[in-house]
Amino acid sequence: MKRLNVLLSMCCLIGFAWPALGEPIPGAMQDSLPLPSYGTGKAVVRLYTDYFCSPCRAVEPELEPILVNLVKLKKITVTFVDTPIHKDSQIYARYFLYAINKSNNLEYALRTRSALFEAALTKISGKDALEEFLKGRGIAFAPVDAVPVLRKLNTYLQEDRVTSTPNCVIIKDGKSEKKVGAREIVKALKELQ
């Protein structure tokens, strides 16, 4: 049943949700929005999570130092792909992109993700409440037209056939390998060290 709900959410995302989220905002910066990717390593890691996913939230603190180390060692290029499963996931994904538009570095992206996971845990809902919460956590953001990045991330969701979270796709030496679940993801990333 969970897989069906995820697939239905994904269909909504593909057809309706993300284009609406990316509508230009009056007064928003209209520069090009960066893709949430970090590092220069040859192995490509696409990490699929949802801020409202309990296993995603639980594994995030364990993943952070591994990702930082792998990026520092120039072993991976990691892309964070917010996967819309919960009804409020879409606004969270948008504010993650707004935050990296303000400061695009791995440490800030991880700090923002941590704050968004915390907001989801406390069931923060709606744009105004989320903005207030993020400001209270020292997360700055700059609204921007997110459509191009959201479309690219949507392409990854389709290519990698992601139907649940947490999920990770590792592309190395021309081979793509999918890892599903927190333990499998941590194990696979540790092996890259």
N, C-alpha and C positions, 0 to 999 in steps of 0.2 A: 504494500500500500504506500509506504514511504517513497519508493522508487516512482510510482505512478504520480504522486503529488509533485515530486521533483520534476518529472517530465512535463507535467501540466504547467508548472511554474516556468520552466524553460521555454515552453511554447509561448506563453504570455510575454516573456521577456523578448523573445525573438520578434514577435509580431507587433507588440504594442508598447511595452513598458519603456524600453531604453530610448527609442527615438523621442518620446515625450519628455523623458528626463533630461535629454540633451538640448532641449529648446534653449536658444539664447536667452540669457537673463538680462533685463534692462540694467545697464551700468556695469555688466560683467566684463572682465578683461577678455579680449577676443584673440589673444595670442594663441599659438599652437600649444595644446595641452600635451605634456609628456606621457608616454606610455609608462605604466608603473613597473618598469624593469630596471634592474640594478646589477652591475658587475660586467665583466668582460670575458668571462670564462667561455670555453668551447662547449661545455655541457649546458644545455638550456633546460631550466626547471620552471614549469608552470604550476603554481600552487593555487588550487581552487578551494576557497573557503566561503563560509557565510557567517556573518557576525552573530547570528542567532543560533548557530549550530553548537551544541554543547561540546561534542568531541573536538571541533575546531578550536573553540575557546580554551579547552583543557590542554591541547597540544601546543598552542602558540608559544608559551614561555619556553618550552623545550626546543622548539624550532628556531627561535630568534638567534641564540648564540651560534648554532650550526650554520645558519644562513649567513650571518655576519662573517664567520670564519671562512666559509667557502668563497664568498665574494672577495674578501681581503686577500685570499690566496690565489685569486683569479682563476678559480676552477669552474665557477658557474656564472651564468646570467639568469637571474631569477625574475619572473614576472608574477605579480599578484593578480589573480583573476577573481574578483568578487562574484560569487555565484548566487543569484537571487532565488532563495528558497522561501524565506519568510516574507510576509507582506510589506514590512518596512525595510527589507534589504536594499531595495533600489535607492532609497534616499541616502542610506549609509554609504553605498558604493559611490554615489555622486559626491558626497562630502569627503570621502577618501581622495578622490581625484582633485577636488578643490584644494585639499591640504597639500598634496604633492605639487600642485600648481604654484603654491606659495613657496614651498621649500622642497626641492626634489633631490633628496639623498636618502640612502637606505635607513639610516638611524631615525630620521624624521618619519619616514614611511612606517617603520615598525612602531614608533611611539604613537603615531596616529591610529594604527591598527589596534594597538593595545587599548587606547581610549575608546575606540568604537566597539570593541568587544565588551568593555566595561559598560558602555551606554546600553548595549543590547541586553546585558545581564540585568540591568536596572529598569529595563523596558521603556527606555526613552523613545517617544514616538512623536513624529512631526518635525518639520523643518526648524521652527523657532526653538523648541525644546532641545533639539540636537545641537543647534548652533550655540545656545547658551552653555550646554554641557561641555562642548569642545573648547569654547573660550575659557571656561573654568579650569580646564586641564592644560591650558597654555598651547592649544592647537590653533594655529592661525590658518586661514584658508582664503583663497581668492577664487570666487566663482568664474567659470569659463564655460564656453560651449563644449560639452563633453561628448557630443555625438560621434566624432571620428574615433576617439579612443574606445567608447562603448561598442561601436561596431567592430573594431579590431578584436576586442575581448570576446565579443559574441562569436566571431569567427573561430577563435581558439576553442570556445565551448563546443561548437559544432565539430570542428576537426578532431578534437580529442574525445568526443562522445562522452562528456562528463554528465553523469546522472545522479551523483550524490557528493556529499562533502563529509570530511576532508578528502581531497583527491589531489594527486600530483602526477604530472607527466614529465618524464626525464628523457630528453633527446640527446643522445651521445653517440658519436661515431656513426651517424646516419641511422641509428636505431631508436625507436620510440618505445618507452616502457611506462605503463601506467601503474601507479601504486594507490590503493584505496585503503583508507583508514589510517588513524594516527600512528600506530606501531609500524606499519609497513612504510609509511612516509619517512619517519625518523630513521628507521633502519637503512633505507635506500640513500638518504642524504648523508648519513654517517659513513657509508661505504664510499662516497665520493671524496671524503677527506683523505 
